């Protein structure tokens, strides 16, 4: 295994908000033991007569008082920005980063949809543009999350929001890592967030992506790789990481939680808008390994995108078979625990993967048995497992054929 270098991009702080809560130590214990929580019935989905009526909610307090923000700042912040701030503050606290010029690269898939609903309702009611709130645009704009974070956290570094469907969180981490490695940013706060929204939920339900068969079995509603998997479960969540160059992190005595060694992206432009393409996933993994300067044989674990959809799970494993040349590698999907947090998924799963690299364990897939017969000769991890891991991949693939792979190390 190659040694460390001064310009390595290391992680010095992490924060998570999810249906599992925001206590990372307790979340890691659940993952290591294969102990998931049941999703919950969402009354709104019942009222809408949706096929899928269960969801993963984050129940932490994100009020002005809980976040320590005043009414003036709070009026610009939708729920997504608030959940992102909760995760960001946890990451910054762990990192103990004191400088005020770090970059913020943090996004969501939709921005604050409630703001769009609000302005449409107001215009329908009044037919008067002057009645629209003057605080609307900071919530309406696609970069609402990163913009709110820099103003609440008082950082002067560059900021933007990258949106790339379900790969958005991984894209934000990769872009932030590039900025840090190249010297364009002295450090970065990066991640992704997604929160519950009626329009977002109804759209996924209409396309048939959700599991609409297990409303009465919320404990096992998300079960990647199971023979009877029936679609994914949407969940709220946010994942935040603090990134620095190794030399600077060591100089200030920061605890290093691992490193982002490389990254790769690809698009399925020759495929279909909402159907997975194994060749796109393969290209993403190959690009990431090349960028990291490692061989597939050095990868000991893959945290797969694995959403629990009939097509997507098998397509990704098909790409992995080719990438690893037939070598069986340990892999699992943690979406059986969290559901699919869309733009937050890549960040949350990178944090989980770093914990596994440091701790020497692999989170098993939950409720994956009996397996899809197509995977019996290339099975995921389904039991709590101890393992020494050198490098790991974290895959994120989104609608529109947007693919991202992060190469992670526990050093």
C-alpha positions as a LaTeX table, in Angstrom:
\begin{tabular}{lrrr}
\hline
Residue & $x$ (\AA) & $y$ (\AA) & $z$ (\AA) \\
\hline
Unk1 & 0.00 & 0.00 & 0.00 \\
Unk2 & 1.48 & 3.35 & $-1.03$ \\
Unk3 & 2.56 & 5.72 & 1.70 \\
Unk4 & 0.93 & 9.00 & 2.59 \\
Unk5 & 1.77 & 12.33 & 0.99 \\
Unk6 & 1.59 & 15.92 & 2.16 \\
Unk7 & $-0.94$ & 16.86 & $-0.52$ \\
Unk8 & $-3.34$ & 13.98 & 0.22 \\
Unk9 & $-6.91$ & 15.17 & 0.75 \\
Unk10 & $-7.88$ & 14.00 & 4.22 \\
Unk11 & $-11.11$ & 14.05 & 6.18 \\
Unk12 & $-10.91$ & 15.66 & 9.61 \\
Unk13 & $-14.58$ & 15.96 & 10.51 \\
Unk14 & $-17.88$ & 14.34 & 9.59 \\
Unk15 & $-21.54$ & 14.92 & 10.41 \\
Unk16 & $-24.71$ & 13.01 & 9.56 \\
Unk17 & $-28.44$ & 13.58 & 9.89 \\
Unk18 & $-30.65$ & 10.67 & 8.83 \\
Unk19 & $-33.57$ & 8.45 & 9.74 \\
Unk20 & $-31.06$ & 6.75 & 12.07 \\
Unk21 & $-30.54$ & 10.02 & 13.91 \\
Unk22 & $-27.38$ & 12.13 & 14.14 \\
Unk23 & $-25.32$ & 10.28 & 16.77 \\
Unk24 & $-22.61$ & 8.84 & 14.52 \\
Unk25 & $-21.22$ & 6.51 & 17.16 \\
Unk26 & $-24.61$ & 4.87 & 17.62 \\
Unk27 & $-25.20$ & 4.76 & 13.87 \\
Unk28 & $-21.88$ & 2.99 & 13.32 \\
Unk29 & $-22.80$ & 0.38 & 15.92 \\
Unk30 & $-26.05$ & $-0.29$ & 14.09 \\
Unk31 & $-24.24$ & $-0.67$ & 10.80 \\
Unk32 & $-21.57$ & $-2.97$ & 12.19 \\
Unk33 & $-24.20$ & $-5.19$ & 13.87 \\
Unk34 & $-26.64$ & $-5.24$ & 10.97 \\
Unk35 & $-29.32$ & $-3.56$ & 13.07 \\
Unk36 & $-31.60$ & $-1.34$ & 11.02 \\
Unk37 & $-34.65$ & 0.67 & 12.11 \\
Unk38 & $-38.10$ & 0.44 & 10.58 \\
Unk39 & $-39.15$ & 3.21 & 8.21 \\
Unk40 & $-42.34$ & 5.06 & 9.06 \\
Unk41 & $-45.78$ & 5.50 & 7.53 \\
Unk42 & $-46.09$ & 9.01 & 6.07 \\
Unk43 & $-49.56$ & 10.46 & 6.46 \\
Unk44 & $-49.11$ & 12.73 & 3.43 \\
Unk45 & $-48.42$ & 9.73 & 1.19 \\
Unk46 & $-51.55$ & 8.04 & 2.53 \\
Unk47 & $-53.62$ & 11.14 & 1.74 \\
Unk48 & $-52.13$ & 11.25 & $-1.76$ \\
Unk49 & $-53.01$ & 7.59 & $-2.34$ \\
Unk50 & $-49.38$ & 6.96 & $-3.26$ \\
Unk51 & $-48.20$ & 3.45 & $-4.08$ \\
Unk52 & $-45.42$ & 3.77 & $-1.52$ \\
Unk53 & $-46.50$ & 5.13 & 1.84 \\
Unk54 & $-43.38$ & 4.71 & 3.97 \\
Unk55 & $-40.47$ & 7.07 & 4.29 \\
Unk56 & $-37.37$ & 7.76 & 6.37 \\
Unk57 & $-37.65$ & 11.03 & 8.29 \\
Unk58 & $-35.02$ & 12.96 & 10.21 \\
Unk59 & $-36.60$ & 13.97 & 13.51 \\
Unk60 & $-33.86$ & 16.21 & 14.88 \\
Unk61 & $-34.76$ & 19.77 & 15.88 \\
Unk62 & $-33.83$ & 22.27 & 13.16 \\
Unk63 & $-35.73$ & 25.27 & 14.49 \\
Unk64 & $-34.08$ & 28.68 & 14.75 \\
Unk65 & $-33.55$ & 28.15 & 18.47 \\
Unk66 & $-32.01$ & 24.71 & 18.04 \\
Unk67 & $-29.67$ & 25.96 & 15.32 \\
Unk68 & $-28.77$ & 29.12 & 17.21 \\
Unk69 & $-29.80$ & 31.44 & 14.40 \\
Unk70 & $-31.88$ & 34.58 & 14.52 \\
Unk71 & $-35.14$ & 35.25 & 12.75 \\
Unk72 & $-33.37$ & 37.44 & 10.19 \\
Unk73 & $-31.17$ & 34.56 & 9.00 \\
Unk74 & $-33.81$ & 31.89 & 9.48 \\
Unk75 & $-36.23$ & 33.47 & 7.01 \\
Unk76 & $-33.79$ & 32.62 & 4.19 \\
Unk77 & $-33.48$ & 28.96 & 5.17 \\
Unk78 & $-35.67$ & 26.13 & 3.98 \\
Unk79 & $-35.65$ & 22.74 & 5.69 \\
Unk80 & $-32.84$ & 21.44 & 3.47 \\
Unk81 & $-30.48$ & 24.24 & 4.48 \\
Unk82 & $-31.36$ & 23.66 & 8.13 \\
Unk83 & $-30.65$ & 19.93 & 8.07 \\
Unk84 & $-27.43$ & 20.60 & 6.15 \\
Unk85 & $-26.38$ & 23.13 & 8.79 \\
Unk86 & $-26.96$ & 20.58 & 11.56 \\
Unk87 & $-24.65$ & 18.08 & 9.84 \\
Unk88 & $-22.12$ & 20.76 & 8.91 \\
Unk89 & $-21.78$ & 22.01 & 12.46 \\
Unk90 & $-21.14$ & 18.47 & 13.70 \\
Unk91 & $-18.40$ & 18.02 & 11.09 \\
Unk92 & $-16.76$ & 21.34 & 11.90 \\
Unk93 & $-16.89$ & 20.66 & 15.63 \\
Unk94 & $-15.14$ & 17.32 & 15.20 \\
Unk95 & $-12.56$ & 18.85 & 12.89 \\
Unk96 & $-11.93$ & 21.85 & 15.19 \\
Unk97 & $-11.21$ & 23.85 & 12.04 \\
Unk98 & $-10.83$ & 27.47 & 13.08 \\
Unk99 & $-9.95$ & 29.25 & 9.86 \\
Unk100 & $-12.72$ & 31.28 & 8.25 \\
Unk101 & $-11.81$ & 30.98 & 4.57 \\
Unk102 & $-12.70$ & 27.38 & 3.82 \\
Unk103 & $-14.76$ & 26.54 & 0.74 \\
Unk104 & $-18.35$ & 25.31 & 0.95 \\
Unk105 & $-19.37$ & 22.81 & $-1.74$ \\
Unk106 & $-22.75$ & 21.50 & $-0.68$ \\
Unk107 & $-25.91$ & 20.80 & $-2.64$ \\
Unk108 & $-29.29$ & 19.15 & $-2.96$ \\
Unk109 & $-31.27$ & 17.67 & $-5.81$ \\
Unk110 & $-34.14$ & 20.14 & $-5.81$ \\
Unk111 & $-33.39$ & 23.15 & $-3.63$ \\
Unk112 & $-36.26$ & 24.36 & $-1.47$ \\
Unk113 & $-39.38$ & 23.18 & $-3.31$ \\
Unk114 & $-41.63$ & 24.67 & $-0.62$ \\
Unk115 & $-40.45$ & 28.09 & $-1.77$ \\
Unk116 & $-41.70$ & 27.37 & $-5.30$ \\
Unk117 & $-45.05$ & 26.23 & $-3.88$ \\
Unk118 & $-45.27$ & 29.35 & $-1.74$ \\
Unk119 & $-44.80$ & 31.81 & $-4.60$ \\
Unk120 & $-47.22$ & 29.96 & $-6.88$ \\
Unk121 & $-49.88$ & 29.95 & $-4.15$ \\
Unk122 & $-49.34$ & 33.62 & $-3.40$ \\
Unk123 & $-49.64$ & 34.60 & $-7.06$ \\
Unk124 & $-52.76$ & 32.47 & $-7.52$ \\
Unk125 & $-54.36$ & 34.08 & $-4.48$ \\
Unk126 & $-53.45$ & 37.71 & $-5.22$ \\
Unk127 & $-52.40$ & 38.06 & $-8.89$ \\
Unk128 & $-49.99$ & 40.61 & $-7.48$ \\
Unk129 & $-46.20$ & 40.12 & $-7.73$ \\
Unk130 & $-45.72$ & 42.72 & $-5.01$ \\
Unk131 & $-47.21$ & 40.25 & $-2.50$ \\
Unk132 & $-44.35$ & 37.79 & $-2.96$ \\
Unk133 & $-41.93$ & 37.67 & $-0.04$ \\
Unk134 & $-38.67$ & 39.57 & $-0.60$ \\
Unk135 & $-36.84$ & 36.68 & 1.12 \\
Unk136 & $-37.98$ & 34.20 & $-1.55$ \\
Unk137 & $-35.01$ & 34.13 & $-3.93$ \\
Unk138 & $-32.37$ & 32.91 & $-1.41$ \\
Unk139 & $-34.65$ & 29.90 & $-0.78$ \\
Unk140 & $-35.67$ & 29.46 & $-4.41$ \\
Unk141 & $-32.21$ & 29.42 & $-5.98$ \\
Unk142 & $-30.43$ & 26.14 & $-6.72$ \\
Unk143 & $-27.48$ & 27.17 & $-4.55$ \\
Unk144 & $-29.64$ & 27.89 & $-1.51$ \\
Unk145 & $-27.84$ & 25.32 & 0.66 \\
Unk146 & $-24.27$ & 26.49 & 0.06 \\
Unk147 & $-25.32$ & 30.15 & 0.20 \\
Unk148 & $-27.02$ & 29.74 & 3.56 \\
Unk149 & $-24.14$ & 27.74 & 4.99 \\
Unk150 & $-21.52$ & 30.37 & 4.18 \\
Unk151 & $-23.63$ & 33.14 & 5.73 \\
Unk152 & $-24.47$ & 31.27 & 8.92 \\
Unk153 & $-20.95$ & 29.86 & 9.33 \\
Unk154 & $-19.29$ & 33.16 & 8.35 \\
Unk155 & $-16.75$ & 31.70 & 5.95 \\
Unk156 & $-15.29$ & 33.74 & 3.09 \\
Unk157 & $-14.07$ & 30.93 & 0.87 \\
Unk158 & $-15.57$ & 30.06 & $-2.48$ \\
Unk159 & $-18.95$ & 28.34 & $-2.44$ \\
Unk160 & $-21.35$ & 26.61 & $-4.82$ \\
Unk161 & $-23.82$ & 23.73 & $-5.03$ \\
Unk162 & $-23.30$ & 20.87 & $-7.46$ \\
Unk163 & $-26.43$ & 18.95 & $-8.39$ \\
Unk164 & $-26.14$ & 15.57 & $-10.10$ \\
Unk165 & $-29.28$ & 13.66 & $-9.13$ \\
Unk166 & $-28.50$ & 10.69 & $-6.87$ \\
Unk167 & $-24.77$ & 11.16 & $-7.43$ \\
Unk168 & $-24.84$ & 14.75 & $-6.19$ \\
Unk169 & $-23.31$ & 14.13 & $-2.78$ \\
Unk170 & $-20.36$ & 12.29 & $-4.27$ \\
Unk171 & $-19.89$ & 15.01 & $-6.89$ \\
Unk172 & $-19.75$ & 17.68 & $-4.20$ \\
Unk173 & $-17.11$ & 15.70 & $-2.29$ \\
Unk174 & $-15.05$ & 15.08 & $-5.43$ \\
Unk175 & $-15.16$ & 18.71 & $-6.55$ \\
Unk176 & $-14.26$ & 19.95 & $-3.08$ \\
Unk177 & $-11.37$ & 17.48 & $-2.89$ \\
Unk178 & $-10.09$ & 18.74 & $-6.22$ \\
Unk179 & $-10.19$ & 22.34 & $-4.98$ \\
Unk180 & $-8.26$ & 21.42 & $-1.84$ \\
Unk181 & $-5.68$ & 19.28 & $-3.63$ \\
Unk182 & $-5.05$ & 21.94 & $-6.27$ \\
Unk183 & $-4.65$ & 24.71 & $-3.69$ \\
Unk184 & $-7.69$ & 26.68 & $-4.81$ \\
Unk185 & $-9.17$ & 26.20 & $-1.33$ \\
Unk186 & $-7.22$ & 25.82 & 1.93 \\
Unk187 & $-9.93$ & 23.52 & 3.27 \\
Unk188 & $-13.51$ & 22.67 & 2.39 \\
Unk189 & $-16.86$ & 21.76 & 3.90 \\
Unk190 & $-18.56$ & 19.43 & 1.45 \\
Unk191 & $-21.66$ & 17.28 & 1.29 \\
Unk192 & $-25.23$ & 16.82 & 0.22 \\
Unk193 & $-28.73$ & 17.03 & 1.64 \\
Unk194 & $-32.25$ & 16.00 & 0.71 \\
Unk195 & $-35.48$ & 16.51 & 2.61 \\
Unk196 & $-39.04$ & 15.38 & 2.28 \\
Unk197 & $-41.16$ & 17.15 & $-0.30$ \\
Unk198 & $-44.57$ & 16.19 & $-1.65$ \\
Unk199 & $-43.73$ & 16.95 & $-5.29$ \\
Unk200 & $-40.44$ & 15.06 & $-5.16$ \\
Unk201 & $-42.12$ & 12.08 & $-3.50$ \\
Unk202 & $-45.05$ & 11.98 & $-5.92$ \\
Unk203 & $-42.72$ & 12.10 & $-8.93$ \\
Unk204 & $-40.68$ & 9.11 & $-7.81$ \\
Unk205 & $-43.85$ & 7.26 & $-6.89$ \\
Unk206 & $-45.32$ & 7.90 & $-10.34$ \\
Unk207 & $-42.25$ & 6.56 & $-12.12$ \\
Unk208 & $-42.44$ & 3.35 & $-10.13$ \\
Unk209 & $-39.03$ & 3.73 & $-8.48$ \\
Unk210 & $-40.36$ & 3.34 & $-4.93$ \\
Unk211 & $-41.24$ & 0.09 & $-3.21$ \\
Unk212 & $-45.02$ & 0.14 & $-3.24$ \\
Unk213 & $-45.51$ & $-3.43$ & $-2.06$ \\
Unk214 & $-44.33$ & $-3.30$ & 1.55 \\
Unk215 & $-46.24$ & $-0.52$ & 3.24 \\
Unk216 & $-47.18$ & $-3.06$ & 5.92 \\
Unk217 & $-43.55$ & $-4.19$ & 6.38 \\
Unk218 & $-41.60$ & $-0.98$ & 7.00 \\
Unk219 & $-38.74$ & $-2.79$ & 8.73 \\
Unk220 & $-37.67$ & $-4.56$ & 5.53 \\
Unk221 & $-39.02$ & $-2.16$ & 2.92 \\
Unk222 & $-35.51$ & $-1.33$ & 1.65 \\
Unk223 & $-33.63$ & $-4.58$ & 0.93 \\
Unk224 & $-30.94$ & $-4.29$ & $-1.76$ \\
Unk225 & $-30.07$ & $-7.54$ & $-3.56$ \\
Unk226 & $-33.00$ & $-9.52$ & $-2.14$ \\
Unk227 & $-34.81$ & $-11.74$ & $-4.61$ \\
Unk228 & $-38.08$ & $-9.96$ & $-3.82$ \\
Unk229 & $-36.79$ & $-6.38$ & $-3.71$ \\
Unk230 & $-39.36$ & $-4.00$ & $-5.11$ \\
Unk231 & $-37.86$ & $-0.51$ & $-5.27$ \\
Unk232 & $-36.28$ & 2.04 & $-2.97$ \\
Unk233 & $-37.51$ & 3.99 & 0.05 \\
Unk234 & $-36.96$ & 7.74 & 0.05 \\
Unk235 & $-35.35$ & 9.21 & 3.16 \\
Unk236 & $-34.31$ & 12.58 & 4.41 \\
Unk237 & $-30.68$ & 13.09 & 5.24 \\
Unk238 & $-27.51$ & 15.13 & 5.12 \\
Unk239 & $-23.85$ & 14.20 & 5.13 \\
Unk240 & $-21.04$ & 16.70 & 5.70 \\
Unk241 & $-17.26$ & 16.29 & 5.66 \\
Unk242 & $-14.36$ & 18.66 & 6.32 \\
Unk243 & $-11.51$ & 18.23 & 3.85 \\
Unk244 & $-7.90$ & 19.47 & 4.18 \\
Unk245 & $-4.48$ & 18.73 & 2.77 \\
Unk246 & $-2.69$ & 16.22 & 4.96 \\
Unk247 & 0.23 & 18.53 & 5.67 \\
Unk248 & $-2.01$ & 21.29 & 7.04 \\
Unk249 & $-4.16$ & 18.88 & 9.04 \\
Unk250 & $-1.13$ & 17.27 & 10.67 \\
Unk251 & 0.46 & 20.65 & 11.35 \\
Unk252 & $-2.50$ & 21.76 & 13.43 \\
Unk253 & $-2.81$ & 18.38 & 15.17 \\
Unk254 & $-6.15$ & 17.39 & 13.66 \\
Unk255 & $-7.31$ & 13.79 & 13.93 \\
Unk256 & $-7.36$ & 12.28 & 10.45 \\
Unk257 & $-10.39$ & 10.09 & 9.79 \\
Unk258 & $-9.25$ & 8.88 & 6.37 \\
Unk259 & $-8.63$ & 10.26 & 2.94 \\
Unk260 & $-10.23$ & 10.69 & $-0.46$ \\
Unk261 & $-7.56$ & 9.13 & $-2.65$ \\
Unk262 & $-9.24$ & 9.55 & $-6.02$ \\
Unk263 & $-12.50$ & 10.00 & $-7.84$ \\
Unk264 & $-14.04$ & 9.26 & $-11.20$ \\
Unk265 & $-17.20$ & 10.26 & $-13.03$ \\
Unk266 & $-19.03$ & 9.24 & $-16.18$ \\
Unk267 & $-22.34$ & 9.66 & $-17.98$ \\
Unk268 & $-24.64$ & 7.19 & $-19.68$ \\
Unk269 & $-25.30$ & 9.45 & $-22.64$ \\
Unk270 & $-25.85$ & 6.51 & $-24.98$ \\
Unk271 & $-28.34$ & 4.85 & $-22.63$ \\
Unk272 & $-31.78$ & 5.77 & $-21.31$ \\
Unk273 & $-32.74$ & 8.61 & $-18.99$ \\
Unk274 & $-33.87$ & 6.47 & $-16.05$ \\
Unk275 & $-32.44$ & 3.02 & $-16.83$ \\
Unk276 & $-29.02$ & 2.04 & $-15.42$ \\
Unk277 & $-26.14$ & 1.24 & $-17.75$ \\
Unk278 & $-23.48$ & $-1.17$ & $-16.48$ \\
Unk279 & $-20.90$ & 0.33 & $-18.84$ \\
Unk280 & $-21.37$ & 3.77 & $-17.29$ \\
Unk281 & $-20.80$ & 2.37 & $-13.81$ \\
Unk282 & $-17.75$ & 0.49 & $-15.07$ \\
Unk283 & $-16.31$ & 3.64 & $-16.64$ \\
Unk284 & $-16.78$ & 5.54 & $-13.37$ \\
Unk285 & $-14.95$ & 2.90 & $-11.32$ \\
Unk286 & $-12.13$ & 2.60 & $-13.84$ \\
Unk287 & $-11.70$ & 6.36 & $-13.95$ \\
Unk288 & $-11.58$ & 6.56 & $-10.14$ \\
Unk289 & $-8.98$ & 3.78 & $-9.82$ \\
Unk290 & $-6.81$ & 5.38 & $-12.50$ \\
Unk291 & $-7.03$ & 8.77 & $-10.82$ \\
Unk292 & $-6.11$ & 7.22 & $-7.47$ \\
Unk293 & $-3.20$ & 5.33 & $-9.01$ \\
Unk294 & $-4.35$ & 1.94 & $-7.73$ \\
Unk295 & $-5.25$ & $-1.39$ & $-9.27$ \\
Unk296 & $-8.63$ & $-3.10$ & $-8.79$ \\
Unk297 & $-6.80$ & $-5.81$ & $-6.86$ \\
Unk298 & $-6.03$ & $-3.27$ & $-4.11$ \\
Unk299 & $-9.72$ & $-2.55$ & $-3.46$ \\
Unk300 & $-11.09$ & $-4.62$ & $-0.58$ \\
Unk301 & $-14.64$ & $-3.29$ & $-0.30$ \\
Unk302 & $-17.31$ & $-1.47$ & $-2.32$ \\
Unk303 & $-20.14$ & 0.50 & $-0.74$ \\
Unk304 & $-22.48$ & 0.10 & $-3.67$ \\
Unk305 & $-25.17$ & 2.46 & $-4.89$ \\
Unk306 & $-27.54$ & $-0.51$ & $-4.42$ \\
Unk307 & $-30.91$ & 1.20 & $-4.00$ \\
Unk308 & $-33.09$ & $-1.96$ & $-3.96$ \\
Unk309 & $-34.46$ & $-1.54$ & $-7.48$ \\
Unk310 & $-34.78$ & $-4.69$ & $-9.61$ \\
Unk311 & $-32.65$ & $-3.36$ & $-12.49$ \\
Unk312 & $-30.14$ & $-1.12$ & $-10.77$ \\
Unk313 & $-28.75$ & $-3.56$ & $-8.21$ \\
Unk314 & $-27.89$ & $-6.24$ & $-10.77$ \\
Unk315 & $-26.53$ & $-3.72$ & $-13.29$ \\
Unk316 & $-24.00$ & $-2.38$ & $-10.78$ \\
Unk317 & $-22.84$ & $-5.88$ & $-9.83$ \\
Unk318 & $-22.43$ & $-6.68$ & $-13.53$ \\
Unk319 & $-20.08$ & $-3.70$ & $-13.78$ \\
Unk320 & $-18.19$ & $-4.81$ & $-10.66$ \\
Unk321 & $-17.65$ & $-8.30$ & $-12.06$ \\
Unk322 & $-15.96$ & $-6.78$ & $-15.08$ \\
Unk323 & $-14.02$ & $-4.17$ & $-13.09$ \\
Unk324 & $-12.56$ & $-6.78$ & $-10.73$ \\
Unk325 & $-11.93$ & $-9.29$ & $-13.51$ \\
Unk326 & $-14.09$ & $-11.90$ & $-11.84$ \\
Unk327 & $-12.42$ & $-11.51$ & $-8.42$ \\
Unk328 & $-15.02$ & $-11.58$ & $-5.68$ \\
Unk329 & $-14.79$ & $-8.44$ & $-3.61$ \\
Unk330 & $-16.68$ & $-7.64$ & $-0.42$ \\
Unk331 & $-19.57$ & $-5.33$ & $-1.14$ \\
Unk332 & $-22.77$ & $-4.16$ & 0.51 \\
Unk333 & $-25.34$ & $-1.40$ & 0.31 \\
Unk334 & $-26.12$ & 0.66 & 3.39 \\
Unk335 & $-29.41$ & 1.88 & 1.90 \\
Unk336 & $-31.15$ & $-0.96$ & 3.72 \\
Unk337 & $-30.51$ & 1.16 & 6.84 \\
Unk338 & $-30.94$ & 4.71 & 5.55 \\
Unk339 & $-33.17$ & 4.30 & 2.54 \\
Unk340 & $-32.20$ & 6.45 & $-0.44$ \\
Unk341 & $-31.28$ & 9.99 & 0.55 \\
Unk342 & $-30.75$ & 11.07 & $-3.09$ \\
Unk343 & $-28.21$ & 13.95 & $-3.12$ \\
Unk344 & $-27.13$ & 13.17 & 0.43 \\
Unk345 & $-26.42$ & 9.51 & $-0.33$ \\
Unk346 & $-22.91$ & 9.91 & $-1.75$ \\
Unk347 & $-21.76$ & 11.95 & 1.25 \\
Unk348 & $-23.44$ & 9.77 & 3.88 \\
Unk349 & $-22.13$ & 6.56 & 2.33 \\
Unk350 & $-18.60$ & 7.95 & 2.04 \\
Unk351 & $-18.73$ & 8.69 & 5.78 \\
Unk352 & $-19.94$ & 5.15 & 6.49 \\
Unk353 & $-17.20$ & 3.70 & 4.29 \\
Unk354 & $-14.50$ & 5.69 & 6.07 \\
Unk355 & $-15.79$ & 4.32 & 9.39 \\
Unk356 & $-15.49$ & 0.78 & 8.04 \\
Unk357 & $-11.96$ & 1.41 & 6.78 \\
Unk358 & $-10.89$ & 2.76 & 10.17 \\
Unk359 & $-12.68$ & 0.15 & 12.21 \\
Unk360 & $-11.96$ & $-2.94$ & 10.14 \\
Unk361 & $-15.55$ & $-4.04$ & 9.63 \\
Unk362 & $-18.13$ & $-4.25$ & 6.86 \\
Unk363 & $-21.79$ & $-3.31$ & 7.27 \\
Unk364 & $-23.90$ & $-6.22$ & 6.06 \\
Unk365 & $-26.85$ & $-5.85$ & 3.74 \\
Unk366 & $-30.04$ & $-6.24$ & 5.75 \\
Unk367 & $-32.97$ & $-8.41$ & 4.70 \\
Unk368 & $-31.12$ & $-9.43$ & 1.53 \\
Unk369 & $-31.86$ & $-13.14$ & 1.93 \\
Unk370 & $-32.93$ & $-15.01$ & $-0.06$ \\
Unk371 & $-30.67$ & $-13.37$ & $-2.63$ \\
Unk372 & $-31.52$ & $-12.61$ & $-6.21$ \\
Unk373 & $-30.47$ & $-15.85$ & $-7.98$ \\
Unk374 & $-28.37$ & $-13.80$ & $-10.40$ \\
Unk375 & $-26.09$ & $-12.87$ & $-7.48$ \\
Unk376 & $-25.64$ & $-16.23$ & $-5.77$ \\
Unk377 & $-22.17$ & $-16.70$ & $-7.27$ \\
Unk378 & $-21.18$ & $-13.09$ & $-6.47$ \\
Unk379 & $-22.98$ & $-12.41$ & $-3.21$ \\
Unk380 & $-22.89$ & $-9.28$ & $-1.06$ \\
Unk381 & $-21.93$ & $-9.33$ & 2.61 \\
Unk382 & $-25.03$ & $-10.35$ & 4.57 \\
Unk383 & $-23.59$ & $-10.96$ & 8.05 \\
Unk384 & $-21.55$ & $-8.69$ & 10.37 \\
Unk385 & $-17.98$ & $-9.05$ & 9.16 \\
Unk386 & $-14.55$ & $-8.09$ & 10.44 \\
Unk387 & $-12.03$ & $-7.32$ & 7.72 \\
Unk388 & $-8.79$ & $-5.42$ & 7.20 \\
Unk389 & $-9.51$ & $-2.99$ & 4.38 \\
Unk390 & $-6.92$ & $-1.14$ & 2.31 \\
Unk391 & $-8.96$ & 0.84 & $-0.19$ \\
Unk392 & $-12.71$ & 1.05 & $-0.70$ \\
Unk393 & $-14.95$ & 2.42 & $-3.42$ \\
Unk394 & $-18.14$ & 4.34 & $-2.74$ \\
Unk395 & $-20.45$ & 4.33 & $-5.78$ \\
Unk396 & $-23.25$ & 6.78 & $-6.55$ \\
Unk397 & $-25.32$ & 6.61 & $-9.73$ \\
Unk398 & $-28.21$ & 8.90 & $-10.64$ \\
Unk399 & $-31.06$ & 9.42 & $-13.06$ \\
Unk400 & $-29.84$ & 10.90 & $-16.31$ \\
Unk401 & $-26.92$ & 8.47 & $-16.22$ \\
Unk402 & $-24.81$ & 10.55 & $-13.82$ \\
Unk403 & $-22.17$ & 8.37 & $-12.19$ \\
Unk404 & $-19.53$ & 9.01 & $-9.52$ \\
Unk405 & $-17.05$ & 6.80 & $-7.67$ \\
Unk406 & $-14.90$ & 7.84 & $-4.72$ \\
Unk407 & $-11.74$ & 5.93 & $-3.74$ \\
Unk408 & $-11.29$ & 6.06 & 0.02 \\
Unk409 & $-8.58$ & 5.06 & 2.47 \\
Unk410 & $-8.63$ & 4.83 & 6.25 \\
Unk411 & $-5.21$ & 6.54 & 6.46 \\
\hline
\end{tabular}
